[in-house]
Amino acid sequence: DHALTQIAAGTKRASHLVEQLLTLARLDPNLSIAKTPVRLDELAAEVCADQAGAALAKGIQLELEAGGDARVLGNADLLRILLRNLVDNALRYSPAGGQVLITLVMAAGKVHLGVSDNGPGIPDAQRSQALERFHRLVGQEIEGSGLGLSIVARIAEQHGAALTLEDCLRGDEGGRGLQVAVLFDAKA
């Protein structure tokens, strides 16, 4: 039983890695992407619904605060991947009983997407490296391939969006937290 469990877990990790590598290959900088008006609030709600089981399994409070019709010009499939990777990372690195908050705020012709958690965060000196392919923080015990944030960065770039990693001091669990913020031009 133990061997079968290990094989199943290894297969799941390998499948996720292949999926991430295929996504990265599709994000070739020389390929243009088809863009249409996309409601980020609706995509965020879908991703939260998809990730609800993972949040419940860890006892993490997963919340979405969206202030209305957050419409951008973009590729819905790629933006869904961006959101899924951000929420997956936040759930993965948040402690059991933690909190993950997705916010969408519209102001001054921009849509601000924020995904915040109360996990360990990323030290300032390592934030630019965290966006590189296959980069993993030293001493990290959480499973992963080091591709999630690099995919997010590439999708944001293809959408002309600004991506920042910021401290997000939240909770009393000792974690300093991280907020990944993506700033898009709003589509009227």
Backbone torsions as a table, in degrees:
resi	resn	phi	psi	omega
1	ASP	NA	-42.4	-179.8
2	HIS	-63.1	-43.2	-180.0
3	ALA	-62.9	-41.3	178.3
4	LEU	-65.0	-38.8	177.4
5	THR	-62.9	-42.8	179.1
6	GLN	-65.6	-40.7	178.4
7	ILE	-63.9	-43.9	179.3
8	ALA	-62.4	-42.8	178.9
9	ALA	-65.3	-41.6	178.0
10	GLY	-64.3	-39.2	178.0
11	THR	-65.5	-40.5	178.5
12	LYS	-63.5	-43.7	178.5
13	ARG	-63.1	-44.1	-179.3
14	ALA	-64.6	-40.6	178.6
15	SER	-62.7	-43.1	178.5
16	HIS	-63.8	-42.4	178.6
17	LEU	-61.6	-45.2	179.0
18	VAL	-62.1	-42.6	178.2
19	GLU	-59.9	-44.4	179.6
20	GLN	-65.0	-41.4	178.9
21	LEU	-64.7	-40.3	177.3
22	LEU	-64.9	-40.4	176.8
23	THR	-61.4	-44.7	179.1
24	LEU	-60.7	-41.1	179.4
25	ALA	-64.0	-35.9	178.9
26	ARG	-69.7	-18.2	-177.4
27	LEU	-92.8	27.5	178.7
28	ASP	-52.1	130.1	-177.1
29	PRO	-63.0	-18.8	-178.8
30	ASN	-88.1	-6.4	-179.8
31	LEU	-98.0	133.4	176.0
32	SER	-87.5	154.4	-179.1
33	ILE	-114.8	145.0	176.7
34	ALA	-75.1	131.7	-178.9
35	LYS	-122.5	138.9	175.8
36	THR	-138.4	167.2	174.7
37	PRO	-62.8	130.6	-177.4
38	VAL	-130.4	135.6	175.8
39	ARG	-92.0	106.4	179.8
40	LEU	-64.0	-32.7	179.6
41	ASP	-63.1	-39.0	178.2
42	GLU	-69.7	-41.3	177.3
43	LEU	-62.9	-41.9	-179.8
44	ALA	-62.8	-39.7	178.1
45	ALA	-63.9	-40.8	177.6
46	GLU	-61.8	-46.0	-178.5
47	VAL	-64.4	-41.2	177.9
48	CYS	-61.6	-41.9	178.4
49	ALA	-63.3	-41.4	179.2
50	ASP	-65.4	-33.6	-175.7
51	GLN	-94.5	0.2	-177.1
52	ALA	-58.9	-39.1	179.7
53	GLY	-62.6	-43.2	178.8
54	ALA	-64.7	-38.7	178.7
55	ALA	-65.6	-44.8	179.3
56	LEU	-62.4	-39.2	-178.8
57	ALA	-60.3	-32.0	179.0
58	LYS	-99.8	0.4	-177.9
59	GLY	68.3	31.0	-178.9
60	ILE	-94.6	134.3	176.4
61	GLN	-81.9	112.3	-179.3
62	LEU	-104.7	118.0	-176.2
63	GLU	-125.5	149.8	174.0
64	LEU	-125.8	123.8	174.6
65	GLU	-118.2	105.3	-178.5
66	ALA	-121.0	130.5	-177.7
67	GLY	-96.0	53.1	174.5
68	GLY	103.0	-156.0	-172.6
69	ASP	-75.1	88.0	-179.0
70	ALA	-87.7	83.6	-173.8
71	ARG	-100.4	131.9	176.4
72	VAL	-131.0	164.2	174.1
73	LEU	-93.4	116.4	-175.5
74	GLY	-169.9	-172.8	178.2
75	ASN	-103.6	114.2	-174.1
76	ALA	-58.8	-40.7	-178.8
77	ASP	-63.9	-44.1	-179.8
78	LEU	-69.2	-38.8	178.9
79	LEU	-66.8	-33.1	174.9
80	ARG	-64.4	-41.2	177.2
81	ILE	-63.6	-42.9	178.3
82	LEU	-57.6	-50.8	-179.9
83	LEU	-62.6	-44.5	-178.9
84	ARG	-61.0	-44.3	179.3
85	ASN	-63.0	-41.2	-179.4
86	LEU	-66.2	-44.6	-179.6
87	VAL	-69.1	-41.0	178.0
88	ASP	-59.4	-45.9	178.0
89	ASN	-61.5	-44.8	-178.6
90	ALA	-61.8	-42.4	178.3
91	LEU	-67.4	-39.3	-177.6
92	ARG	-64.3	-39.9	-174.4
93	TYR	-94.8	-9.8	177.2
94	SER	-77.7	144.6	178.0
95	PRO	-72.2	157.7	174.5
96	ALA	-53.2	135.0	-178.2
97	GLY	82.0	6.7	-177.4
98	GLY	-80.9	-162.4	-176.1
99	GLN	-141.6	138.9	173.7
100	VAL	-127.2	128.7	-177.7
101	LEU	-124.6	126.4	174.5
102	ILE	-107.5	125.4	179.1
103	THR	-121.8	144.4	173.3
104	LEU	-130.7	116.0	-178.1
105	VAL	-125.7	133.7	177.2
106	MET	-108.7	129.5	178.7
107	ALA	-160.0	138.7	173.8
108	ALA	51.7	43.3	177.1
109	GLY	74.6	14.6	-179.7
110	LYS	-125.2	152.8	172.0
111	VAL	-114.4	119.5	-179.9
112	HIS	-101.3	114.6	174.9
113	LEU	-100.9	127.2	176.1
114	GLY	-128.1	135.2	173.0
115	VAL	-122.9	113.6	-174.5
116	SER	-116.7	147.8	175.9
117	ASP	-141.2	175.2	176.3
118	ASN	-118.4	38.9	176.2
119	GLY	-83.3	-159.3	-175.5
120	PRO	-74.0	-15.9	-178.1
121	GLY	75.2	-176.7	177.0
122	ILE	-127.6	124.7	179.3
123	PRO	-57.4	145.2	-179.3
124	ASP	-48.5	-45.1	-175.1
125	ALA	-65.9	-18.9	-176.7
126	GLN	-106.9	1.9	-174.3
127	ARG	-66.3	-41.9	179.7
128	SER	-67.3	-35.6	178.0
129	GLN	-67.8	-31.3	-178.9
130	ALA	-63.8	-18.9	-179.8
131	LEU	-90.8	-2.2	179.8
132	GLU	-86.3	152.3	179.1
133	ARG	-62.8	137.2	176.1
134	PHE	64.5	12.4	178.9
135	HIS	-82.7	129.6	175.2
136	ARG	-124.9	140.4	178.6
137	LEU	-67.9	141.7	179.7
138	VAL	-62.7	135.9	177.7
139	GLY	80.2	8.5	-178.7
140	GLN	-76.4	127.0	-178.5
141	GLU	-97.8	-10.9	-177.8
142	ILE	-77.2	136.9	178.3
143	GLU	-64.8	146.9	175.6
144	GLY	168.1	167.9	-177.7
145	SER	-106.4	-9.5	-177.0
146	GLY	78.6	23.2	-179.7
147	LEU	-109.6	-23.1	-172.8
148	GLY	-54.6	-53.3	-177.9
149	LEU	-71.3	-30.0	177.0
150	SER	-68.3	-35.3	175.6
151	ILE	-66.6	-44.0	177.3
152	VAL	-58.0	-45.9	-179.3
153	ALA	-61.4	-41.5	-179.2
154	ARG	-67.8	-41.1	177.9
155	ILE	-65.2	-42.7	177.4
156	ALA	-59.8	-44.2	179.4
157	GLU	-60.2	-43.9	-180.0
158	GLN	-65.5	-20.0	178.5
159	HIS	-101.1	7.8	179.5
160	GLY	65.6	26.0	-177.0
161	ALA	-99.3	150.4	177.1
162	ALA	-93.5	133.9	-178.8
163	LEU	-116.9	130.7	175.8
164	THR	-135.1	150.8	173.5
165	LEU	-113.0	126.9	-174.2
166	GLU	-134.0	155.9	171.9
167	ASP	-66.7	149.3	178.6
168	CYS	-142.1	81.6	-176.5
169	LEU	-68.0	107.7	-176.1
170	ARG	-141.1	140.4	170.6
171	GLY	77.8	173.3	-178.4
172	ASP	-111.2	18.4	-175.1
173	GLU	-84.3	2.0	179.2
174	GLY	91.1	-11.8	177.3
175	GLY	-84.0	147.6	179.0
176	ARG	-92.4	-16.0	175.0
177	GLY	78.4	167.3	179.8
178	LEU	-141.8	140.1	168.8
179	GLN	-119.7	124.1	171.2
180	VAL	-97.5	120.8	-178.3
181	ALA	-114.3	134.9	177.4
182	VAL	-127.2	124.8	-176.6
183	LEU	-110.5	113.4	-178.2
184	PHE	-106.6	155.0	166.8
185	ASP	-74.7	134.7	179.0
186	ALA	-75.8	147.2	176.2
187	LYS	-105.6	120.8	-178.1
188	ALA	-67.4	NA	NA
